[in-house]
Amino acid sequence: MSLGNMRSRIADELHRSDLTTEIERQIRTAIEHYESTRFRWNEVRGWAVATTVAGTQNYSLTSDFIRFDVLKINYNGHYILLTPRTWQWMEERDTQVTPVRGAPSNYVVYGGSADNELRLFPTPDGAHSLVASYVQRLSSLTASADTNDWMTYGEELIRHRARAAVEIFRLQKPRAIAEFNAMAQGRRFFLSAAEEVAHKSLIDERNDALTTGSLKPYAI
């Protein structure tokens, strides 16, 4: 489904032909709301982030990066899992004028000269490959014919949220507002019951792909 197709469908469901701009705005807002949530179609596995340089601590990340699931470094033929830290943690330990060099074991993502900048600690002592699994930002939707996986695999989720947003915030429909208020008493993540059902279906699909469906006994 393209952006234009979803816009037309929402307009049909609302029985309104005069809300093109508002519907498109809410479609994009719905995507922005969910784009940091990990689904099956916005995962990237085994991405080569960069090759470290001796003495270089900071590295720019690609513009589609949202957040890491896992970051590791190939250090002398063995993968080391890097631990995510806060900027404050990094600043408190990285206190040498001449940075301590070695095998990086910690990282933080922070704003810098690029939109996202990766900082490692200790500072790399040579050329080593950084490999990651991360949540990515999909291509933007500008023209009516534009599409991406949000319009395909996440179509129902995005459509329900965008439509509910138009009903609540633009049309101020009493039924939609009442449903939203009732749901907001316990949680503010969803705008409508239809959105919640669509979200659960996608999360169940993702979890099915990640698990075996059985439990293994564990001795304490």
C-alpha positions in Angstrom: 0.0 0.0 0.0 1.2 3.5 -0.8 0.8 6.7 1.2 -1.9 7.8 -1.1 -3.7 4.5 -0.9 -3.8 4.6 2.9 -4.8 8.3 2.9 -7.7 7.4 0.6 -8.8 4.4 2.7 -8.8 6.5 5.9 -10.8 9.2 4.1 -13.4 6.6 3.0 -13.6 5.1 6.5 -14.2 8.6 7.9 -16.6 9.5 5.1 -14.6 12.7 4.5 -12.9 14.0 1.4 -11.6 17.3 2.9 -8.9 16.0 5.3 -6.1 15.1 3.0 -3.5 17.2 4.8 -4.5 16.1 8.3 -4.7 12.4 7.4 -1.2 12.5 5.9 0.1 14.3 8.9 -1.4 11.7 11.3 0.0 8.8 9.2 3.5 10.2 9.5 2.9 10.9 13.2 1.8 7.3 13.7 4.9 6.0 12.1 7.1 8.3 14.2 5.3 7.0 17.3 6.1 3.4 16.5 9.4 3.6 14.6 11.6 3.0 17.8 9.6 -0.2 18.5 11.3 -3.3 17.2 9.2 -5.3 14.7 10.3 -7.9 12.3 10.6 -5.5 9.4 12.6 -2.8 11.0 15.4 -5.0 12.4 18.9 -5.0 10.9 21.2 -7.9 11.9 24.9 -8.2 11.5 25.4 -4.7 10.3 29.1 -3.6 10.0 29.0 -0.4 11.9 32.6 0.7 11.4 36.2 -0.4 11.6 37.9 1.2 14.6 41.0 3.3 14.2 43.7 3.3 16.9 43.2 6.3 19.1 39.8 7.2 17.7 37.0 7.1 20.2 34.0 8.5 18.3 32.2 7.2 15.2 29.3 8.5 13.2 26.3 6.2 12.7 24.1 5.9 9.6 21.1 8.2 9.3 18.6 5.3 9.6 19.9 4.2 13.0 17.5 4.4 15.9 18.9 2.2 18.7 21.1 -0.8 19.2 19.8 -4.2 20.2 23.4 -5.6 20.3 26.8 -4.2 19.6 30.0 -6.3 19.5 33.6 -5.9 18.4 35.7 -8.5 16.7 38.8 -8.3 18.8 41.6 -10.7 17.6 39.2 -13.2 16.3 36.7 -13.2 19.2 33.5 -11.2 19.6 33.3 -9.0 22.7 29.8 -7.8 23.6 29.9 -4.1 24.4 27.9 -2.8 27.4 25.7 0.3 26.8 26.4 3.1 29.2 25.2 6.6 29.9 27.2 9.7 28.9 27.8 10.5 32.6 29.2 7.0 33.2 31.6 7.5 30.3 32.7 10.9 31.5 33.4 9.7 35.0 35.7 7.0 33.8 37.3 8.5 30.7 39.4 11.1 32.6 42.9 10.7 31.1 44.2 13.5 29.0 45.8 10.8 26.9 43.0 8.2 26.5 43.5 4.7 27.8 43.7 2.3 24.8 42.6 -1.3 24.7 39.7 -3.5 23.7 36.5 -1.4 23.9 34.0 -3.0 26.2 31.5 0.0 26.7 29.7 2.4 24.4 27.2 5.2 24.5 25.3 6.8 21.6 25.0 10.6 21.9 24.4 13.7 19.8 27.5 15.1 18.2 28.6 16.5 14.9 26.4 13.8 13.3 22.8 13.0 14.3 24.0 10.0 16.3 27.6 9.5 17.4 29.0 6.3 18.9 31.6 6.7 21.7 33.7 3.7 22.8 35.6 3.1 26.0 38.4 2.2 26.3 39.6 3.9 23.2 40.4 1.4 20.5 44.0 0.3 20.2 43.8 -0.7 16.6 41.6 -1.7 13.6 38.7 -3.9 14.8 35.3 -4.5 13.2 32.2 -3.3 15.0 29.1 -5.4 14.3 25.6 -4.7 15.4 21.9 -5.6 15.4 19.7 -2.5 15.6 16.3 -0.9 14.9 16.3 1.1 11.8 14.4 4.1 10.5 12.7 3.3 7.2 12.6 5.5 4.2 10.4 8.6 4.5 7.0 8.9 2.8 6.7 12.1 0.8 4.9 11.5 -2.5 1.5 9.8 -2.7 3.1 6.8 -4.5 5.8 6.3 -1.8 5.7 3.2 0.2 7.7 1.2 2.8 7.2 -1.7 5.2 5.0 0.4 7.5 2.6 0.6 4.6 2.8 -3.2 4.1 3.4 -5.2 7.3 2.4 -2.4 9.6 -0.5 -1.1 7.5 -3.3 -2.0 9.9 -1.5 -0.6 13.0 -0.6 2.7 11.3 -4.0 3.1 9.7 -5.9 2.5 12.9 -3.8 5.0 14.9 -3.9 7.7 12.2 -7.7 7.4 11.8 -8.3 7.5 15.5 -6.0 10.6 15.8 -8.1 12.4 13.2 -11.3 11.4 14.9 -10.1 12.5 18.3 -8.0 15.6 17.7 -9.5 17.1 14.5 -13.1 15.8 14.3 -13.5 15.5 18.0 -16.0 12.7 17.7 -17.6 11.9 21.1 -17.3 8.1 20.6 -13.6 8.2 19.7 -12.9 10.6 22.6 -14.8 8.4 25.1 -12.9 5.3 24.0 -9.6 7.1 24.2 -10.3 8.5 27.6 -11.4 5.1 28.9 -8.2 3.5 27.6 -6.0 6.3 28.9 -7.1 5.5 32.5 -4.9 2.5 32.4 -2.5 3.2 29.5 -1.7 6.0 27.1 0.1 4.0 24.5 -2.9 3.4 22.3 -5.6 5.7 20.8 -8.2 3.0 20.1 -9.0 -0.6 20.8 -8.5 -1.4 17.1 -4.9 -0.1 17.3 -4.3 -2.1 20.4 -5.5 -5.3 18.7 -3.3 -4.7 15.6 -0.3 -4.0 17.8 -0.8 -7.2 19.8 -1.0 -9.2 16.6 2.3 -7.8 15.4 4.1 -8.3 18.7 2.8 -11.9 18.9 4.2 -12.5 15.4 7.6 -11.0 16.4 7.7 -13.1 19.6 6.9 -16.3 17.7 9.9 -15.7 15.5 12.2 -15.2 18.4 11.1 -18.1 20.7 10.8 -21.8 20.4 7.3 -22.0 22.1 8.6 -24.2 24.9 10.1 -23.6 28.3 13.3 -25.2 29.5 13.7 -26.1 33.2 16.3 -24.1 35.0 17.9 -25.2 38.3 18.3 -22.5 40.9 
